[in-house]
Amino acid sequence: MLDWREHITSDPQVMLGKPCIKGTRIPVELIVRKFAAGETEADLLRGYPRLSHAAIQAALLFAAEAVGSQFPARKIS
């Protein structure tokens, strides 16, 4: 399985420390929001040429892990 740590970094001097794709100023949050808005991977790759398939997958894995660790199992209504 892909290790998101190879593609994601957080630096207080870049985007106020938001997790970003290494070597870019593209935050993980932007990638997740674009997918939520209905954009496809092809759309992202066209719009952000510095992205790669692996970087997008890493962003999604990072986001899943972040959500999974912040919300313990409980009923949400």
C-alpha positions, 0 to 999 in steps of 0.5 A: 500500500502507498505510504502517504508520508512519501507525498505529504508534508507540513511546514509552518512556512508553507500554507500556514502549516496545512498538509500539502503535497511535497514540493508544492503549495497544494493542500490536501484539503483542496484535493478532498474538496475538489473530489467532494465537488464532483471533480475527477482525478483527470480534472485535478491532473489537468488543473494541477500539472504538478500532481500525480496519481500517487500524490492524489492517492496519498492525499486521500489516504492522509485524509482518511487517516486523519478523520479516522483518528479524530472521530472515535466510534459513536453514533452521529445524528 
